[in-house]
Amino acid sequence: MNKIQLIKVKDYEELSNVAGKIMLDVVKANPKCTLGLATGSSPIGLYKYLIKAYENGEVSFKDVKTFNLDEYCELPVTHPESYYSFMHTNLFNHIDIKEENVHIPSSVGNDLAANCAAYSKALNAATVDMQLLGIGANGHIGFNEPGTPFDSETLIVTLKDKTRQDNARFFDNDINQVPKHAITMGIKNIMNAKSVLLIASGKNKADAINKLMNGPVTEDFPASALQNHKGKVIVVADEEACSLL
């Protein structure tokens, strides 16, 4: 039985506020918590909510640790579309988090397998209190594409054409600029988090949300693994994303 909690909201603004409050409450309850963070367009409003809460003196992030889901290969960290740049531009530069508490997968160097192993080791030594996720149209979470084994840990993946097309909007709508590979937390890493917060907005996510809530558990749809999560899984989705339910 699918035990995922679904919170339906009207639009992206309400989604950002509702999901932002859920994550903010985790930090308030445990100022030394560890958060798993995501990139892409979906969490930007949530991050703005957290920044506002910090600026209003509601919360401090000085003792919070973070682990990001993924990072592109073939891009330097200084590239404006690297996830290192994204996180600093959209969150870290605006709050009091310590740089040494920020963890983002590294695609730097010649031994990416060693990078993957090191990231998984760090993740396994920590305990992620809440993992933030988006969801791809094909059901990918992180960059775990369809067919990724559920027992996978941090790995290098070849991005599907659909995923690269979806992300081309960040690269002047030129798919040739979108990296072909990424380093990502594995599904097992994601499932090890105490709780998961997944957000989805827009009609292009409606099929994925329907499959997540009503479909079978299968490696052909990576997000379906969340149906078997042992902790709390909360999905916050707007009306358009819920339109097929």
N, C-alpha and C positions, 0 to 999 in steps of 0.2 A: 504493500500500500504506500502511495506517495504521501510523505509527511511534510512536504514543503509548504511553508506558510506563504500565502500570496496576499499582498497588500495592493489593491487596485487604487490608482490615483488618477486625477483628471488629465494632467499634462506634465511636461518636463519640469516646469517650475515646482509643482507640488511634489513630484518625484524627488527632486534634488533636496527639498526641505525635509521630507519625511525620512529619506535615506540618510541625509546628513545628521538629523537628530538621533537616529538609531546608532550611528557610528560615534557621535559626540557623547552619547550616554555611556558607551563602552569606555571611552577615555576618562570621563568623569568618575566612573565607578572604580577604575584602576588606572591612575595616572602613570603607572609604569608598564602599561599594556604593550603588546606587540600587535601591530596592524599589518595585514597584507593589503597592498594597494594595486590599483589597476590604472590603465591609461586609456586613451581614445576619447571620443567626444562624450560618452555617457557620463563619466564621473566629474566633469568639469564643474557643473552646478553644485554637486555635493562638496567639492573642494572649496568652492566660494563660500558655502555655508559654514564650513569649518574655519575658514580664514576670518569670516565675520565674527564668529563666536570667540575666536582668539582676540581679535581687535577690541571686542566689547568687554574683555576681561573675564569671560565665562570659563576659560580653560587654558591650560598650558600644555605644550607638547614637549617640554624640555627633557622629560624622562621616557617619552614614548619611543619605541623602536619600530622601524618599518621594513618590510620586505616587499619588493615589487614583483609582480608576476613574470615580467618578461622584458626583453630588450631586442631590438633589431641587431642582426649581424650586418657587416658591410657598411656600417655607419659609424663615424667617430662620435664620441660622447658630446662633442661640441656642436654636432649637426643640430639644427633647430628642431628636427623631427625625431631625434633620438629620444628614448623614453627618459633618459637622464635629464635632458633639457626640458622635456615636458613636465616632469615632476617638480623640477625647481621653478619653472615659470608659473605653473598653475597651483603650487602648494608650498613647497619647502622654503622658497625665498620670502614668504609672507607670514611665517609662523616661527616659533622659537625652538624648533627641533634642532638637535645637534647633528652635524654632518656625519659624525662617527656612528650615529644610530640609524643612518639611512643605508639600506642594502638594495642594490639594483644589480641584476645579473650582468656579468661582464663578457663582452665578445671580443675583448682586447687580447692580443697575443696569439701565439701559434698553437697552443694546446687547449682547445675549447673543451675537450673532454675533461681536463683537469679543472677548468672553470666550472663546469656543470657539477662535478663531484664536490668541489669546495662549497658551492652554493647550497647543494642539498645537505651537506654536513652542517652548515650554519643554520639552515632551516630546521633540521632535525634536533639541533641543540637548543633551539628556541621553541616557544609555544606560541603560535599565532592565535590570538584571542578572537579576531574577526578578520576574515578574508573577503575583500571586496572583489566582485566579478562583474564584467559585462558578459554578453553572450553574442557569439557570431551568428550570422544567418544560417550557417551550416552546423550550429551547435558547438562551435569551438569555445573553450574557456581557456584563458591565457592564450597561447598559440598552439594548444593541443588540438590538432586537426582530426577529423573523422578517421578512425582506425587506430588512434593512439591507445596503447594498452592502459587499462585502468591502474595497473601497478607501476606506471612509469614515474621516475623521478626526474629532476632537472635534466633537460636534454636539448639538443640542437634539432630544429625541425625545418623541413622544406615547406614553405607556405603555399597553400593551394591558390590557384588563379583567382578563385572567388574572393578569398581573403585579401589578396593583393589589389583586386579591383575595388573592394570595399574601402581600402585604405588609400587608394590613389588620390582621393580628395584632399589628403594632407600633403600631397606631392605634386601640386599644380595639375591634378587630374591626369598625370602621366604615369601609367603603370610601370614604365621602364625605369622610373626613378625609385620605385618601391623595392626594398631589399627582398631577396628570394629566400632568405633564411633568418631564423630568429632563435634565441636561447630563451627557454621558458621553464617555469616550474612545471613539474609533471603532475598528472592527475592525483597521484598518491600524495604528493606534497600538499596540494589544495585540500584534499580530503582530511589531512591531518589537522587542519585548523579546527579550533573549538566550535566556531560558528562561521557561517557564510552569509554574506549579503550580496545578492545579485540584483542588478538594476537593468531595466530595459525600457526603451522609449522608441515609439514610431512603428508604423505599419510594417516596415521591413523586418521587424523582430517578432511579428505576430505568429508566424509559423513556428519559429524556434520556441517561443513561450508555450504554445499549444503542445508541442512535442515534449517539452520539459515537464509540463504538468500532467499530461495525459498519455504520453507515449511509453514504449517499452524501455527498459534499461539495456543499452547496447553501446558497444564501442564505436558504432557507426554514428552515434550522436553523443559526443563526449560529455556534454552537460548532464546527460541522464544519470551519470554516476552520482550526482547530488541526491537522487532519490534514496540512495543507500547511506547517506551521511549519518553518522552516529550522533551528531550534535544538532544545533538549531540551524536551519536553512530558511532565510527570509528572502522572498522575491518581491521587489517593489517595481511595478510596471504600470505604465500609463494606459489610458483607454485604447489608444491605437495598438499598442503592443498586446493588449488583452482581447483584441477584436475577434479572434477565432475561438475563444474559450466559450 
